[in-house]
């Protein structure tokens, strides 16, 4: 694992085709949190050395696999996700914390309901005591070869309309670090300013309004812009 800030660590990279992913370990007084997922033994050993985890939080079903049960058994942690995603994630491991549409906060972590990629995608926002704001966007907004991009999975309940509304929610935030669960290329997360963040959202919203999605049966299982 690689330390990014005083209280945030990034797991080793996992690659599946052209799609890459990282998990993120947040060290916090109320119990460490693992965002997303990792099956790497080296990651899990270092997580244990850093105090283990109290919670593992997922943004949507694509982050689920059998390692969830392994992590829960190893650390005695609780697994959290949104209500629409719980059925799918439950095929690998039952969720202990299920966030409904009325839930906007879990302890000191803000929950933002951001459907569009899937019908139950959520985003997490955390104000670090070290002064920075972390935003965990899942696959709602991610880096593709160094550029911001989004995609809609209609077969998972996603829609362009929902995505546009969700991105508009994210535009109002002022994160300092943005971490997605999936990315393409070498750039996994970004430091952003208020100006660069709103510009990226605005550009993506413009693309959503001006172009149509074409169904692409690719390794990303997503809808790409053409």
DODOFI-672709 format. One record per residue (C-alpha): x, y, z; residue number from 0. Coordinates in nm, 3 decimals. Example, Ala and Ser with C-alpha at 12.3 -4.5 7.8 and 13.67 -1.06 7.14 Angstrom:
2
GULUM,u,v,w,i
GULUM,1.230,-0.450,0.780,0
GULUM,1.367,-0.106,0.714,1
This chain:
226
GULUM,u,v,w,i
GULUM,0.000,0.000,0.000,0
GULUM,0.106,0.358,-0.063,1
GULUM,0.046,0.643,0.179,2
GULUM,-0.119,0.941,0.010,3
GULUM,-0.184,1.174,0.305,4
GULUM,-0.149,1.159,0.685,5
GULUM,-0.465,0.946,0.713,6
GULUM,-0.520,0.795,0.368,7
GULUM,-0.357,0.492,0.204,8
GULUM,-0.399,0.348,-0.145,9
GULUM,-0.389,-0.026,-0.213,10
GULUM,-0.185,-0.195,-0.483,11
GULUM,-0.331,-0.173,-0.833,12
GULUM,-0.554,-0.449,-0.960,13
GULUM,-0.599,-0.472,-1.338,14
GULUM,-0.871,-0.646,-1.536,15
GULUM,-0.823,-0.581,-1.904,16
GULUM,-0.786,-0.206,-1.949,17
GULUM,-0.978,-0.133,-1.629,18
GULUM,-0.772,-0.075,-1.314,19
GULUM,-0.881,-0.031,-0.954,20
GULUM,-0.753,0.065,-0.609,21
GULUM,-0.901,0.046,-0.262,22
GULUM,-0.844,0.324,-0.006,23
GULUM,-0.782,0.288,0.366,24
GULUM,-0.890,0.582,0.580,25
GULUM,-0.736,0.601,0.927,26
GULUM,-0.981,0.767,1.166,27
GULUM,-1.041,0.784,1.543,28
GULUM,-1.385,0.626,1.511,29
GULUM,-1.244,0.318,1.338,30
GULUM,-1.059,0.271,1.013,31
GULUM,-1.260,0.249,0.692,32
GULUM,-1.178,0.061,0.374,33
GULUM,-1.342,0.217,0.070,34
GULUM,-1.395,-0.016,-0.226,35
GULUM,-1.229,-0.357,-0.225,36
GULUM,-0.901,-0.545,-0.247,37
GULUM,-0.812,-0.912,-0.245,38
GULUM,-0.437,-0.857,-0.227,39
GULUM,-0.273,-1.041,0.062,40
GULUM,-0.005,-0.771,0.083,41
GULUM,-0.276,-0.505,0.115,42
GULUM,-0.459,-0.699,0.384,43
GULUM,-0.142,-0.758,0.582,44
GULUM,-0.060,-0.388,0.580,45
GULUM,-0.416,-0.297,0.671,46
GULUM,-0.379,-0.527,0.970,47
GULUM,-0.050,-0.358,1.063,48
GULUM,-0.224,-0.020,1.045,49
GULUM,-0.492,-0.124,1.292,50
GULUM,-0.736,-0.319,1.077,51
GULUM,-1.073,-0.182,0.970,52
GULUM,-1.404,-0.129,1.142,53
GULUM,-1.603,-0.071,0.825,54
GULUM,-1.579,-0.150,0.456,55
GULUM,-1.791,0.081,0.241,56
GULUM,-1.884,0.014,-0.122,57
GULUM,-2.032,0.260,-0.370,58
GULUM,-2.193,0.000,-0.597,59
GULUM,-2.207,-0.365,-0.703,60
GULUM,-1.898,-0.363,-0.929,61
GULUM,-1.679,-0.347,-0.618,62
GULUM,-1.816,-0.676,-0.488,63
GULUM,-1.649,-1.015,-0.504,64
GULUM,-1.585,-1.308,-0.264,65
GULUM,-1.301,-1.120,-0.094,66
GULUM,-1.566,-0.923,0.096,67
GULUM,-1.640,-1.225,0.314,68
GULUM,-1.271,-1.289,0.365,69
GULUM,-1.217,-0.929,0.479,70
GULUM,-1.512,-0.940,0.716,71
GULUM,-1.389,-1.262,0.877,72
GULUM,-1.031,-1.139,0.907,73
GULUM,-1.106,-0.799,1.061,74
GULUM,-1.450,-0.844,1.215,75
GULUM,-1.558,-0.544,1.009,76
GULUM,-1.905,-0.436,0.900,77
GULUM,-1.991,-0.403,0.531,78
GULUM,-2.196,-0.106,0.408,79
GULUM,-2.367,-0.020,0.079,80
GULUM,-2.685,0.136,-0.053,81
GULUM,-3.018,-0.046,-0.038,82
GULUM,-3.052,-0.093,-0.418,83
GULUM,-2.706,-0.254,-0.435,84
GULUM,-2.742,-0.479,-0.130,85
GULUM,-2.908,-0.766,-0.316,86
GULUM,-2.629,-0.788,-0.573,87
GULUM,-2.349,-0.744,-0.320,88
GULUM,-2.517,-0.999,-0.095,89
GULUM,-2.432,-1.272,-0.342,90
GULUM,-2.075,-1.239,-0.214,91
GULUM,-2.130,-1.114,0.141,92
GULUM,-2.431,-0.986,0.332,93
GULUM,-2.431,-0.613,0.408,94
GULUM,-2.444,-0.510,0.774,95
GULUM,-2.511,-0.142,0.698,96
GULUM,-2.770,-0.068,0.430,97
GULUM,-2.815,0.298,0.342,98
GULUM,-3.158,0.407,0.228,99
GULUM,-3.256,0.715,0.031,100
GULUM,-3.313,0.903,0.358,101
GULUM,-2.959,0.838,0.483,102
GULUM,-2.722,1.127,0.423,103
GULUM,-2.457,1.056,0.686,104
GULUM,-2.282,0.763,0.848,105
GULUM,-2.092,0.876,1.157,106
GULUM,-1.856,1.148,1.021,107
GULUM,-1.885,1.035,0.658,108
GULUM,-2.136,1.203,0.428,109
GULUM,-2.343,0.980,0.198,110
GULUM,-2.449,1.126,-0.137,111
GULUM,-2.693,0.926,-0.347,112
GULUM,-2.561,0.943,-0.704,113
GULUM,-2.749,0.698,-0.929,114
GULUM,-2.666,0.695,-1.297,115
GULUM,-2.384,0.444,-1.333,116
GULUM,-2.613,0.197,-1.155,117
GULUM,-2.947,0.271,-0.992,118
GULUM,-2.794,0.245,-0.645,119
GULUM,-2.454,0.412,-0.684,120
GULUM,-2.353,0.632,-0.390,121
GULUM,-2.060,0.864,-0.319,122
GULUM,-1.883,0.926,0.013,123
GULUM,-1.741,1.258,0.136,124
GULUM,-1.505,1.290,0.433,125
GULUM,-1.356,1.599,0.597,126
GULUM,-1.015,1.493,0.723,127
GULUM,-0.898,1.645,1.052,128
GULUM,-0.575,1.724,0.863,129
GULUM,-0.763,1.981,0.656,130
GULUM,-0.843,1.812,0.326,131
GULUM,-1.177,1.691,0.190,132
GULUM,-1.184,1.343,0.034,133
GULUM,-1.445,1.238,-0.221,134
GULUM,-1.493,0.870,-0.311,135
GULUM,-1.689,0.858,-0.636,136
GULUM,-1.688,0.487,-0.722,137
GULUM,-1.745,0.461,-1.098,138
GULUM,-1.970,0.766,-1.118,139
GULUM,-1.679,0.996,-1.207,140
GULUM,-1.338,0.855,-1.285,141
GULUM,-1.009,0.911,-1.464,142
GULUM,-0.962,0.773,-1.815,143
GULUM,-0.612,0.839,-1.948,144
GULUM,-0.590,1.146,-1.728,145
GULUM,-0.930,1.288,-1.826,146
GULUM,-1.254,1.290,-1.629,147
GULUM,-1.523,1.059,-1.764,148
GULUM,-1.843,0.888,-1.663,149
GULUM,-2.047,0.598,-1.796,150
GULUM,-2.395,0.463,-1.761,151
GULUM,-2.481,0.096,-1.716,152
GULUM,-2.838,0.071,-1.836,153
GULUM,-2.848,-0.301,-1.763,154
GULUM,-2.783,-0.211,-1.397,155
GULUM,-3.055,0.053,-1.379,156
GULUM,-2.834,0.346,-1.475,157
GULUM,-2.963,0.632,-1.688,158
GULUM,-2.828,0.946,-1.849,159
GULUM,-3.092,1.154,-1.671,160
GULUM,-2.994,1.021,-1.329,161
GULUM,-2.626,1.063,-1.409,162
GULUM,-2.673,1.428,-1.504,163
GULUM,-2.861,1.495,-1.180,164
GULUM,-2.593,1.315,-0.977,165
GULUM,-2.309,1.505,-1.139,166
GULUM,-2.493,1.828,-1.063,167
GULUM,-2.496,1.724,-0.695,168
GULUM,-2.123,1.656,-0.704,169
GULUM,-2.057,1.992,-0.870,170
GULUM,-2.171,2.168,-0.552,171
GULUM,-1.903,1.998,-0.344,172
GULUM,-1.552,2.128,-0.283,173
GULUM,-1.325,1.823,-0.259,174
GULUM,-0.947,1.839,-0.247,175
GULUM,-0.883,1.474,-0.342,176
GULUM,-1.112,1.265,-0.563,177
GULUM,-1.073,0.885,-0.562,178
GULUM,-1.268,0.657,-0.796,179
GULUM,-1.278,0.280,-0.764,180
GULUM,-1.210,0.214,-1.133,181
GULUM,-0.987,0.401,-1.376,182
GULUM,-0.820,0.361,-1.714,183
GULUM,-0.451,0.438,-1.759,184
GULUM,-0.209,0.527,-1.481,185
GULUM,-0.390,0.810,-1.298,186
GULUM,-0.609,0.677,-1.018,187
GULUM,-0.697,0.990,-0.820,188
GULUM,-0.676,1.365,-0.860,189
GULUM,-0.608,1.668,-0.648,190
GULUM,-0.860,1.929,-0.759,191
GULUM,-0.933,2.295,-0.704,192
GULUM,-1.280,2.441,-0.693,193
GULUM,-1.234,2.581,-1.043,194
GULUM,-1.095,2.263,-1.198,195
GULUM,-1.365,2.052,-1.032,196
GULUM,-1.659,2.256,-1.156,197
GULUM,-1.503,2.282,-1.502,198
GULUM,-1.468,1.902,-1.523,199
GULUM,-1.828,1.849,-1.416,200
GULUM,-1.956,2.116,-1.655,201
GULUM,-1.770,1.963,-1.948,202
GULUM,-1.907,1.618,-1.871,203
GULUM,-2.262,1.750,-1.832,204
GULUM,-2.228,1.922,-2.168,205
GULUM,-2.117,1.596,-2.326,206
GULUM,-2.412,1.415,-2.171,207
GULUM,-2.655,1.668,-2.314,208
GULUM,-2.501,1.687,-2.662,209
GULUM,-2.415,1.325,-2.741,210
GULUM,-2.587,0.991,-2.736,211
GULUM,-2.461,0.682,-2.565,212
GULUM,-2.388,0.383,-2.781,213
GULUM,-2.401,0.040,-2.624,214
GULUM,-2.051,-0.106,-2.622,215
GULUM,-1.996,-0.465,-2.514,216
GULUM,-1.643,-0.393,-2.395,217
GULUM,-1.432,-0.504,-2.101,218
GULUM,-1.565,-0.202,-1.915,219
GULUM,-1.925,-0.323,-1.971,220
GULUM,-2.016,0.041,-2.014,221
GULUM,-2.159,0.296,-2.250,222
GULUM,-1.891,0.506,-2.415,223
GULUM,-1.922,0.845,-2.579,224
GULUM,-1.910,0.861,-2.961,225
